[in-house]
Amino acid sequence: MVNVKEYQELFISEAKENLQLMNTSLLKLEKKQEPKLIDELFREAHSLKAMAATMGYNKMAELCHALEDILGEVKNRERNLAPEIIEIFFKCF
């Protein structure tokens, strides 16, 4: 297990950066849904999930995993990125 205290500041800094990038991608997706933006959002959610899991922040990792699942369905055209989903994503961020 990682010494959480030792890496907490770094995690918070990087998590804020990831969340900002996710928010920016989602704002762009709200206007025009492009596969590139969905990929960007997926990558950021994946990175944040990995960092959270490493730190032992399991609830955050689970939330990011759920975001990945939904984005995977959008990428595979199994689900539309409806306005309601975008709103839920904003609340998650």
Gaussian input, Z-matrix of N, CA and C with variables (Angstrom, degrees):
# hf/3-21g

backbone

0 1
 N
 C     1     B1
 C     2     B2     1     A1
 N     3     B3     2     A2     1     D1
 C     4     B4     3     A3     2     D2
 C     5     B5     4     A4     3     D3
 N     6     B6     5     A5     4     D4
 C     7     B7     6     A6     5     D5
 C     8     B8     7     A7     6     D6
 N     9     B9     8     A8     7     D7
 C    10    B10     9     A9     8     D8
 C    11    B11    10    A10     9     D9
 N    12    B12    11    A11    10    D10
 C    13    B13    12    A12    11    D11
 C    14    B14    13    A13    12    D12
 N    15    B15    14    A14    13    D13
 C    16    B16    15    A15    14    D14
 C    17    B17    16    A16    15    D15
 N    18    B18    17    A17    16    D16
 C    19    B19    18    A18    17    D17
 C    20    B20    19    A19    18    D18
 N    21    B21    20    A20    19    D19
 C    22    B22    21    A21    20    D20
 C    23    B23    22    A22    21    D21
 N    24    B24    23    A23    22    D22
 C    25    B25    24    A24    23    D23
 C    26    B26    25    A25    24    D24
 N    27    B27    26    A26    25    D25
 C    28    B28    27    A27    26    D26
 C    29    B29    28    A28    27    D27
 N    30    B30    29    A29    28    D28
 C    31    B31    30    A30    29    D29
 C    32    B32    31    A31    30    D30
 N    33    B33    32    A32    31    D31
 C    34    B34    33    A33    32    D32
 C    35    B35    34    A34    33    D33
 N    36    B36    35    A35    34    D34
 C    37    B37    36    A36    35    D35
 C    38    B38    37    A37    36    D36
 N    39    B39    38    A38    37    D37
 C    40    B40    39    A39    38    D38
 C    41    B41    40    A40    39    D39
 N    42    B42    41    A41    40    D40
 C    43    B43    42    A42    41    D41
 C    44    B44    43    A43    42    D42
 N    45    B45    44    A44    43    D43
 C    46    B46    45    A45    44    D44
 C    47    B47    46    A46    45    D45
 N    48    B48    47    A47    46    D46
 C    49    B49    48    A48    47    D47
 C    50    B50    49    A49    48    D48
 N    51    B51    50    A50    49    D49
 C    52    B52    51    A51    50    D50
 C    53    B53    52    A52    51    D51
 N    54    B54    53    A53    52    D52
 C    55    B55    54    A54    53    D53
 C    56    B56    55    A55    54    D54
 N    57    B57    56    A56    55    D55
 C    58    B58    57    A57    56    D56
 C    59    B59    58    A58    57    D57
 N    60    B60    59    A59    58    D58
 C    61    B61    60    A60    59    D59
 C    62    B62    61    A61    60    D60
 N    63    B63    62    A62    61    D61
 C    64    B64    63    A63    62    D62
 C    65    B65    64    A64    63    D63
 N    66    B66    65    A65    64    D64
 C    67    B67    66    A66    65    D65
 C    68    B68    67    A67    66    D66
 N    69    B69    68    A68    67    D67
 C    70    B70    69    A69    68    D68
 C    71    B71    70    A70    69    D69
 N    72    B72    71    A71    70    D70
 C    73    B73    72    A72    71    D71
 C    74    B74    73    A73    72    D72
 N    75    B75    74    A74    73    D73
 C    76    B76    75    A75    74    D74
 C    77    B77    76    A76    75    D75
 N    78    B78    77    A77    76    D76
 C    79    B79    78    A78    77    D77
 C    80    B80    79    A79    78    D78
 N    81    B81    80    A80    79    D79
 C    82    B82    81    A81    80    D80
 C    83    B83    82    A82    81    D81
 N    84    B84    83    A83    82    D82
 C    85    B85    84    A84    83    D83
 C    86    B86    85    A85    84    D84
 N    87    B87    86    A86    85    D85
 C    88    B88    87    A87    86    D86
 C    89    B89    88    A88    87    D87
 N    90    B90    89    A89    88    D88
 C    91    B91    90    A90    89    D89
 C    92    B92    91    A91    90    D90
 N    93    B93    92    A92    91    D91
 C    94    B94    93    A93    92    D92
 C    95    B95    94    A94    93    D93
 N    96    B96    95    A95    94    D94
 C    97    B97    96    A96    95    D95
 C    98    B98    97    A97    96    D96
 N    99    B99    98    A98    97    D97
 C   100   B100    99    A99    98    D98
 C   101   B101   100   A100    99    D99
 N   102   B102   101   A101   100   D100
 C   103   B103   102   A102   101   D101
 C   104   B104   103   A103   102   D102
 N   105   B105   104   A104   103   D103
 C   106   B106   105   A105   104   D104
 C   107   B107   106   A106   105   D105
 N   108   B108   107   A107   106   D106
 C   109   B109   108   A108   107   D107
 C   110   B110   109   A109   108   D108
 N   111   B111   110   A110   109   D109
 C   112   B112   111   A111   110   D110
 C   113   B113   112   A112   111   D111
 N   114   B114   113   A113   112   D112
 C   115   B115   114   A114   113   D113
 C   116   B116   115   A115   114   D114
 N   117   B117   116   A116   115   D115
 C   118   B118   117   A117   116   D116
 C   119   B119   118   A118   117   D117
 N   120   B120   119   A119   118   D118
 C   121   B121   120   A120   119   D119
 C   122   B122   121   A121   120   D120
 N   123   B123   122   A122   121   D121
 C   124   B124   123   A123   122   D122
 C   125   B125   124   A124   123   D123
 N   126   B126   125   A125   124   D124
 C   127   B127   126   A126   125   D125
 C   128   B128   127   A127   126   D126
 N   129   B129   128   A128   127   D127
 C   130   B130   129   A129   128   D128
 C   131   B131   130   A130   129   D129
 N   132   B132   131   A131   130   D130
 C   133   B133   132   A132   131   D131
 C   134   B134   133   A133   132   D132
 N   135   B135   134   A134   133   D133
 C   136   B136   135   A135   134   D134
 C   137   B137   136   A136   135   D135
 N   138   B138   137   A137   136   D136
 C   139   B139   138   A138   137   D137
 C   140   B140   139   A139   138   D138
 N   141   B141   140   A140   139   D139
 C   142   B142   141   A141   140   D140
 C   143   B143   142   A142   141   D141
 N   144   B144   143   A143   142   D142
 C   145   B145   144   A144   143   D143
 C   146   B146   145   A145   144   D144
 N   147   B147   146   A146   145   D145
 C   148   B148   147   A147   146   D146
 C   149   B149   148   A148   147   D147
 N   150   B150   149   A149   148   D148
 C   151   B151   150   A150   149   D149
 C   152   B152   151   A151   150   D150
 N   153   B153   152   A152   151   D151
 C   154   B154   153   A153   152   D152
 C   155   B155   154   A154   153   D153
 N   156   B156   155   A155   154   D154
 C   157   B157   156   A156   155   D155
 C   158   B158   157   A157   156   D156
 N   159   B159   158   A158   157   D157
 C   160   B160   159   A159   158   D158
 C   161   B161   160   A160   159   D159
 N   162   B162   161   A161   160   D160
 C   163   B163   162   A162   161   D161
 C   164   B164   163   A163   162   D162
 N   165   B165   164   A164   163   D163
 C   166   B166   165   A165   164   D164
 C   167   B167   166   A166   165   D165
 N   168   B168   167   A167   166   D166
 C   169   B169   168   A168   167   D167
 C   170   B170   169   A169   168   D168
 N   171   B171   170   A170   169   D169
 C   172   B172   171   A171   170   D170
 C   173   B173   172   A172   171   D171
 N   174   B174   173   A173   172   D172
 C   175   B175   174   A174   173   D173
 C   176   B176   175   A175   174   D174
 N   177   B177   176   A176   175   D175
 C   178   B178   177   A177   176   D176
 C   179   B179   178   A178   177   D177
 N   180   B180   179   A179   178   D178
 C   181   B181   180   A180   179   D179
 C   182   B182   181   A181   180   D180
 N   183   B183   182   A182   181   D181
 C   184   B184   183   A183   182   D182
 C   185   B185   184   A184   183   D183
 N   186   B186   185   A185   184   D184
 C   187   B187   186   A186   185   D185
 C   188   B188   187   A187   186   D186
 N   189   B189   188   A188   187   D187
 C   190   B190   189   A189   188   D188
 C   191   B191   190   A190   189   D189
 N   192   B192   191   A191   190   D190
 C   193   B193   192   A192   191   D191
 C   194   B194   193   A193   192   D192
 N   195   B195   194   A194   193   D193
 C   196   B196   195   A195   194   D194
 C   197   B197   196   A196   195   D195
 N   198   B198   197   A197   196   D196
 C   199   B199   198   A198   197   D197
 C   200   B200   199   A199   198   D198
 N   201   B201   200   A200   199   D199
 C   202   B202   201   A201   200   D200
 C   203   B203   202   A202   201   D201
 N   204   B204   203   A203   202   D202
 C   205   B205   204   A204   203   D203
 C   206   B206   205   A205   204   D204
 N   207   B207   206   A206   205   D205
 C   208   B208   207   A207   206   D206
 C   209   B209   208   A208   207   D207
 N   210   B210   209   A209   208   D208
 C   211   B211   210   A210   209   D209
 C   212   B212   211   A211   210   D210
 N   213   B213   212   A212   211   D211
 C   214   B214   213   A213   212   D212
 C   215   B215   214   A214   213   D213
 N   216   B216   215   A215   214   D214
 C   217   B217   216   A216   215   D215
 C   218   B218   217   A217   216   D216
 N   219   B219   218   A218   217   D217
 C   220   B220   219   A219   218   D218
 C   221   B221   220   A220   219   D219
 N   222   B222   221   A221   220   D220
 C   223   B223   222   A222   221   D221
 C   224   B224   223   A223   222   D222
 N   225   B225   224   A224   223   D223
 C   226   B226   225   A225   224   D224
 C   227   B227   226   A226   225   D225
 N   228   B228   227   A227   226   D226
 C   229   B229   228   A228   227   D227
 C   230   B230   229   A229   228   D228
 N   231   B231   230   A230   229   D229
 C   232   B232   231   A231   230   D230
 C   233   B233   232   A232   231   D231
 N   234   B234   233   A233   232   D232
 C   235   B235   234   A234   233   D233
 C   236   B236   235   A235   234   D234
 N   237   B237   236   A236   235   D235
 C   238   B238   237   A237   236   D236
 C   239   B239   238   A238   237   D237
 N   240   B240   239   A239   238   D238
 C   241   B241   240   A240   239   D239
 C   242   B242   241   A241   240   D240
 N   243   B243   242   A242   241   D241
 C   244   B244   243   A243   242   D242
 C   245   B245   244   A244   243   D243
 N   246   B246   245   A245   244   D244
 C   247   B247   246   A246   245   D245
 C   248   B248   247   A247   246   D246
 N   249   B249   248   A248   247   D247
 C   250   B250   249   A249   248   D248
 C   251   B251   250   A250   249   D249
 N   252   B252   251   A251   250   D250
 C   253   B253   252   A252   251   D251
 C   254   B254   253   A253   252   D252
 N   255   B255   254   A254   253   D253
 C   256   B256   255   A255   254   D254
 C   257   B257   256   A256   255   D255
 N   258   B258   257   A257   256   D256
 C   259   B259   258   A258   257   D257
 C   260   B260   259   A259   258   D258
 N   261   B261   260   A260   259   D259
 C   262   B262   261   A261   260   D260
 C   263   B263   262   A262   261   D261
 N   264   B264   263   A263   262   D262
 C   265   B265   264   A264   263   D263
 C   266   B266   265   A265   264   D264
 N   267   B267   266   A266   265   D265
 C   268   B268   267   A267   266   D266
 C   269   B269   268   A268   267   D267
 N   270   B270   269   A269   268   D268
 C   271   B271   270   A270   269   D269
 C   272   B272   271   A271   270   D270
 N   273   B273   272   A272   271   D271
 C   274   B274   273   A273   272   D272
 C   275   B275   274   A274   273   D273
 N   276   B276   275   A275   274   D274
 C   277   B277   276   A276   275   D275
 C   278   B278   277   A277   276   D276

   B1=1.4607
   B2=1.5287
   B3=1.2814
   B4=1.4630
   B5=1.5228
   B6=1.3186
   B7=1.4569
   B8=1.5277
   B9=1.3266
   B10=1.4631
   B11=1.5219
   B12=1.2948
   B13=1.4664
   B14=1.5272
   B15=1.3105
   B16=1.4579
   B17=1.5376
   B18=1.3247
   B19=1.4641
   B20=1.5275
   B21=1.3174
   B22=1.4600
   B23=1.5307
   B24=1.3246
   B25=1.4631
   B26=1.5262
   B27=1.3170
   B28=1.4574
   B29=1.5242
   B30=1.3320
   B31=1.4566
   B32=1.5190
   B33=1.3109
   B34=1.4721
   B35=1.5218
   B36=1.3080
   B37=1.4625
   B38=1.5276
   B39=1.3188
   B40=1.4614
   B41=1.5277
   B42=1.3267
   B43=1.4637
   B44=1.5311
   B45=1.3217
   B46=1.4726
   B47=1.5213
   B48=1.3265
   B49=1.4587
   B50=1.5384
   B51=1.3240
   B52=1.4654
   B53=1.5290
   B54=1.3183
   B55=1.4644
   B56=1.5292
   B57=1.3271
   B58=1.4598
   B59=1.5269
   B60=1.3251
   B61=1.4630
   B62=1.5250
   B63=1.3316
   B64=1.4577
   B65=1.5275
   B66=1.3062
   B67=1.4565
   B68=1.5315
   B69=1.3312
   B70=1.4622
   B71=1.5232
   B72=1.3216
   B73=1.4678
   B74=1.5206
   B75=1.3246
   B76=1.4599
   B77=1.5295
   B78=1.3243
   B79=1.4667
   B80=1.5270
   B81=1.3289
   B82=1.4692
   B83=1.5262
   B84=1.3309
   B85=1.4615
   B86=1.5220
   B87=1.3142
   B88=1.4497
   B89=1.5341
   B90=1.3236
   B91=1.4645
   B92=1.5190
   B93=1.3414
   B94=1.4650
   B95=1.5222
   B96=1.3104
   B97=1.4575
   B98=1.5249
   B99=1.3111
   B100=1.4560
   B101=1.5281
   B102=1.3242
   B103=1.4721
   B104=1.5285
   B105=1.3205
   B106=1.4665
   B107=1.5309
   B108=1.3146
   B109=1.4624
   B110=1.5238
   B111=1.3182
   B112=1.4649
   B113=1.5200
   B114=1.3308
   B115=1.4738
   B116=1.5217
   B117=1.3267
   B118=1.4710
   B119=1.5239
   B120=1.3162
   B121=1.4623
   B122=1.5227
   B123=1.3237
   B124=1.4636
   B125=1.5296
   B126=1.3391
   B127=1.4755
   B128=1.5230
   B129=1.3237
   B130=1.4661
   B131=1.5257
   B132=1.3380
   B133=1.4680
   B134=1.5271
   B135=1.3313
   B136=1.4663
   B137=1.5384
   B138=1.3103
   B139=1.4764
   B140=1.5211
   B141=1.3258
   B142=1.4631
   B143=1.5251
   B144=1.3210
   B145=1.4785
   B146=1.5260
   B147=1.3195
   B148=1.4617
   B149=1.5221
   B150=1.3231
   B151=1.4748
   B152=1.5232
   B153=1.3268
   B154=1.4617
   B155=1.5285
   B156=1.3167
   B157=1.4660
   B158=1.5233
   B159=1.3264
   B160=1.4629
   B161=1.5278
   B162=1.3266
   B163=1.4711
   B164=1.5279
   B165=1.3335
   B166=1.4599
   B167=1.5211
   B168=1.3272
   B169=1.4606
   B170=1.5259
   B171=1.3211
   B172=1.4562
   B173=1.5192
   B174=1.3203
   B175=1.4676
   B176=1.5249
   B177=1.3171
   B178=1.4566
   B179=1.5277
   B180=1.3166
   B181=1.4636
   B182=1.5255
   B183=1.3345
   B184=1.4615
   B185=1.5276
   B186=1.3160
   B187=1.4579
   B188=1.5304
   B189=1.3113
   B190=1.4695
   B191=1.5188
   B192=1.3272
   B193=1.4617
   B194=1.5311
   B195=1.3230
   B196=1.4699
   B197=1.5369
   B198=1.3360
   B199=1.4655
   B200=1.5265
   B201=1.3253
   B202=1.4704
   B203=1.5306
   B204=1.3302
   B205=1.4707
   B206=1.5226
   B207=1.3175
   B208=1.4691
   B209=1.5190
   B210=1.3205
   B211=1.4634
   B212=1.5284
   B213=1.3166
   B214=1.4572
   B215=1.5230
   B216=1.3189
   B217=1.4608
   B218=1.5246
   B219=1.3272
   B220=1.4716
   B221=1.5281
   B222=1.3415
   B223=1.4671
   B224=1.5271
   B225=1.3231
   B226=1.4665
   B227=1.5341
   B228=1.3206
   B229=1.4778
   B230=1.5224
   B231=1.3293
   B232=1.4602
   B233=1.5238
   B234=1.3435
   B235=1.4563
   B236=1.5262
   B237=1.3280
   B238=1.4607
   B239=1.5190
   B240=1.3021
   B241=1.4681
   B242=1.5240
   B243=1.3221
   B244=1.4598
   B245=1.5343
   B246=1.3266
   B247=1.4750
   B248=1.5305
   B249=1.3342
   B250=1.4700
   B251=1.5265
   B252=1.3269
   B253=1.4678
   B254=1.5226
   B255=1.3154
   B256=1.4661
   B257=1.5198
   B258=1.3227
   B259=1.4666
   B260=1.5363
   B261=1.3227
   B262=1.4677
   B263=1.5273
   B264=1.3309
   B265=1.4694
   B266=1.5283
   B267=1.3282
   B268=1.4681
   B269=1.5281
   B270=1.3174
   B271=1.4636
   B272=1.5190
   B273=1.3383
   B274=1.4740
   B275=1.5294
   B276=1.3146
   B277=1.4611
   B278=1.5069
   A1=108.55
   A2=115.13
   A3=122.49
   A4=109.60
   A5=116.73
   A6=121.13
   A7=106.70
   A8=116.14
   A9=122.54
   A10=111.61
   A11=117.42
   A12=120.95
   A13=111.42
   A14=115.80
   A15=121.62
   A16=111.94
   A17=116.74
   A18=120.76
   A19=113.57
   A20=117.53
   A21=121.14
   A22=113.01
   A23=117.97
   A24=120.44
   A25=111.17
   A26=116.86
   A27=120.97
   A28=110.28
   A29=116.40
   A30=119.99
   A31=110.61
   A32=117.36
   A33=121.25
   A34=110.47
   A35=116.84
   A36=120.74
   A37=111.17
   A38=116.51
   A39=120.21
   A40=111.61
   A41=117.49
   A42=120.95
   A43=110.38
   A44=116.52
   A45=119.63
   A46=110.96
   A47=116.01
   A48=120.69
   A49=110.47
   A50=116.69
   A51=120.54
   A52=111.19
   A53=115.85
   A54=119.71
   A55=111.37
   A56=116.81
   A57=119.94
   A58=110.33
   A59=116.82
   A60=120.62
   A61=111.12
   A62=116.91
   A63=120.81
   A64=110.30
   A65=116.42
   A66=121.60
   A67=110.46
   A68=116.51
   A69=121.45
   A70=110.90
   A71=117.04
   A72=120.92
   A73=110.86
   A74=116.12
   A75=119.77
   A76=111.31
   A77=117.25
   A78=120.59
   A79=110.75
   A80=116.15
   A81=120.63
   A82=110.56
   A83=116.93
   A84=120.86
   A85=112.00
   A86=115.54
   A87=120.46
   A88=110.42
   A89=116.13
   A90=121.84
   A91=112.11
   A92=116.66
   A93=120.83
   A94=108.95
   A95=115.73
   A96=120.32
   A97=109.76
   A98=114.36
   A99=121.68
   A100=109.11
   A101=117.34
   A102=120.33
   A103=112.83
   A104=117.56
   A105=121.27
   A106=110.91
   A107=117.11
   A108=121.25
   A109=111.16
   A110=116.59
   A111=120.33
   A112=109.22
   A113=116.50
   A114=120.91
   A115=111.32
   A116=116.99
   A117=120.95
   A118=110.38
   A119=116.22
   A120=120.89
   A121=110.57
   A122=116.46
   A123=121.35
   A124=110.67
   A125=116.78
   A126=120.80
   A127=111.53
   A128=116.63
   A129=119.65
   A130=111.52
   A131=116.72
   A132=120.29
   A133=110.26
   A134=115.86
   A135=120.29
   A136=110.82
   A137=116.24
   A138=120.18
   A139=111.17
   A140=116.11
   A141=120.05
   A142=110.20
   A143=116.88
   A144=120.74
   A145=110.37
   A146=116.21
   A147=120.15
   A148=111.53
   A149=116.16
   A150=119.50
   A151=110.31
   A152=117.04
   A153=120.98
   A154=110.68
   A155=116.74
   A156=120.18
   A157=110.99
   A158=116.31
   A159=120.75
   A160=111.05
   A161=115.38
   A162=120.13
   A163=112.47
   A164=116.62
   A165=119.68
   A166=112.84
   A167=117.84
   A168=122.65
   A169=107.62
   A170=114.88
   A171=121.78
   A172=114.18
   A173=117.87
   A174=119.34
   A175=110.63
   A176=116.94
   A177=120.51
   A178=109.77
   A179=116.62
   A180=120.50
   A181=110.56
   A182=117.46
   A183=121.43
   A184=110.97
   A185=117.28
   A186=121.21
   A187=110.38
   A188=116.60
   A189=120.53
   A190=111.39
   A191=116.26
   A192=120.11
   A193=110.34
   A194=116.64
   A195=120.65
   A196=110.13
   A197=116.98
   A198=120.64
   A199=110.30
   A200=116.09
   A201=120.88
   A202=111.53
   A203=116.07
   A204=119.96
   A205=110.79
   A206=116.50
   A207=120.52
   A208=110.53
   A209=116.29
   A210=119.53
   A211=111.24
   A212=117.29
   A213=121.03
   A214=111.21
   A215=116.21
   A216=120.42
   A217=110.94
   A218=116.80
   A219=120.77
   A220=109.38
   A221=116.43
   A222=120.71
   A223=111.53
   A224=116.18
   A225=121.52
   A226=112.73
   A227=115.16
   A228=122.48
   A229=112.44
   A230=116.44
   A231=121.77
   A232=110.35
   A233=115.87
   A234=121.80
   A235=107.42
   A236=115.73
   A237=120.53
   A238=109.35
   A239=115.38
   A240=119.99
   A241=107.10
   A242=114.25
   A243=122.30
   A244=110.33
   A245=116.41
   A246=120.09
   A247=113.03
   A248=116.99
   A249=120.11
   A250=110.94
   A251=116.42
   A252=120.54
   A253=109.77
   A254=116.50
   A255=120.21
   A256=109.97
   A257=117.61
   A258=121.62
   A259=110.86
   A260=117.06
   A261=120.77
   A262=109.84
   A263=116.84
   A264=120.24
   A265=110.67
   A266=117.24
   A267=119.77
   A268=110.64
   A269=117.85
   A270=121.39
   A271=110.88
   A272=116.58
   A273=120.55
   A274=110.84
   A275=115.73
   A276=119.34
   A277=110.25
   D1=140.38
   D2=-179.39
   D3=-73.77
   D4=143.89
   D5=173.14
   D6=-73.58
   D7=98.35
   D8=-173.12
   D9=-58.86
   D10=-42.86
   D11=-177.33
   D12=-58.71
   D13=-39.60
   D14=-176.84
   D15=-64.81
   D16=-34.13
   D17=-174.34
   D18=-110.06
   D19=3.58
   D20=-173.91
   D21=-60.71
   D22=-44.75
   D23=-179.94
   D24=-63.05
   D25=-42.61
   D26=178.47
   D27=-63.51
   D28=-43.03
   D29=178.50
   D30=-60.17
   D31=-47.84
   D32=-178.37
   D33=-60.51
   D34=-43.41
   D35=179.54
   D36=-62.05
   D37=-48.12
   D38=-178.90
   D39=-69.82
   D40=-36.05
   D41=178.66
   D42=-64.58
   D43=-41.22
   D44=177.35
   D45=-61.04
   D46=-40.59
   D47=178.49
   D48=-64.58
   D49=-44.73
   D50=177.86
   D51=-60.63
   D52=-44.87
   D53=-179.14
   D54=-64.00
   D55=-37.87
   D56=177.87
   D57=-64.38
   D58=-43.97
   D59=178.19
   D60=-64.05
   D61=-39.64
   D62=178.05
   D63=-64.20
   D64=-42.82
   D65=179.90
   D66=-62.54
   D67=-44.22
   D68=179.16
   D69=-62.15
   D70=-45.40
   D71=178.63
   D72=-61.91
   D73=-40.70
   D74=-178.71
   D75=-68.38
   D76=-37.99
   D77=175.83
   D78=-60.49
   D79=-41.04
   D80=177.83
   D81=-67.70
   D82=-40.54
   D83=179.20
   D84=-64.10
   D85=-31.41
   D86=179.13
   D87=-61.13
   D88=-33.67
   D89=-179.62
   D90=-84.82
   D91=-42.65
   D92=-178.32
   D93=-151.99
   D94=121.36
   D95=-177.86
   D96=-84.29
   D97=107.91
   D98=178.70
   D99=-117.93
   D100=139.51
   D101=179.32
   D102=-55.14
   D103=-36.26
   D104=179.81
   D105=-59.40
   D106=-41.06
   D107=-179.34
   D108=-70.64
   D109=-36.93
   D110=177.34
   D111=-64.62
   D112=-41.65
   D113=176.86
   D114=-61.55
   D115=-43.21
   D116=178.89
   D117=-60.98
   D118=-46.74
   D119=-179.54
   D120=-62.55
   D121=-41.36
   D122=178.27
   D123=-61.00
   D124=-46.20
   D125=-179.60
   D126=-61.47
   D127=-42.99
   D128=179.85
   D129=-65.31
   D130=-41.29
   D131=177.51
   D132=-63.29
   D133=-39.86
   D134=179.14
   D135=-64.60
   D136=-44.45
   D137=179.28
   D138=-61.94
   D139=-45.34
   D140=-179.65
   D141=-65.10
   D142=-38.39
   D143=177.86
   D144=-60.81
   D145=-45.79
   D146=-178.96
   D147=-64.12
   D148=-43.82
   D149=179.62
   D150=-63.62
   D151=-44.07
   D152=-178.94
   D153=-63.83
   D154=-42.92
   D155=179.32
   D156=-62.46
   D157=-41.28
   D158=179.07
   D159=-61.14
   D160=-36.92
   D161=-178.91
   D162=-81.93
   D163=-7.61
   D164=-178.65
   D165=85.16
   D166=14.46
   D167=178.09
   D168=-88.28
   D169=75.63
   D170=-170.29
   D171=-64.68
   D172=-37.58
   D173=179.88
   D174=-65.30
   D175=-39.90
   D176=178.20
   D177=-66.41
   D178=-41.48
   D179=178.66
   D180=-62.56
   D181=-40.86
   D182=178.68
   D183=-65.25
   D184=-40.61
   D185=178.18
   D186=-62.76
   D187=-45.56
   D188=178.16
   D189=-63.31
   D190=-36.60
   D191=177.57
   D192=-63.76
   D193=-41.16
   D194=177.93
   D195=-63.48
   D196=-40.60
   D197=176.17
   D198=-60.48
   D199=-44.48
   D200=177.62
   D201=-58.76
   D202=-43.43
   D203=-179.65
   D204=-59.61
   D205=-46.72
   D206=-179.78
   D207=-65.05
   D208=-44.42
   D209=179.59
   D210=-64.79
   D211=-34.50
   D212=175.44
   D213=-62.14
   D214=-41.33
   D215=177.36
   D216=-65.43
   D217=-37.62
   D218=177.37
   D219=-65.52
   D220=-45.06
   D221=179.16
   D222=-59.54
   D223=-38.11
   D224=-178.15
   D225=-87.25
   D226=6.59
   D227=179.24
   D228=60.05
   D229=32.40
   D230=176.27
   D231=-93.08
   D232=-13.87
   D233=-177.31
   D234=-149.94
   D235=146.02
   D236=173.11
   D237=-89.36
   D238=149.64
   D239=175.71
   D240=-87.91
   D241=76.75
   D242=-176.56
   D243=-69.58
   D244=156.88
   D245=178.60
   D246=-53.55
   D247=-33.81
   D248=179.93
   D249=-65.57
   D250=-37.62
   D251=179.03
   D252=-69.62
   D253=-41.93
   D254=177.59
   D255=-59.18
   D256=-42.51
   D257=179.19
   D258=-62.87
   D259=-40.77
   D260=177.94
   D261=-64.58
   D262=-41.06
   D263=177.69
   D264=-59.99
   D265=-44.89
   D266=178.39
   D267=-58.77
   D268=-40.46
   D269=178.31
   D270=-64.67
   D271=-36.96
   D272=178.53
   D273=-64.86
   D274=-39.33
   D275=-177.35
   D276=-68.92

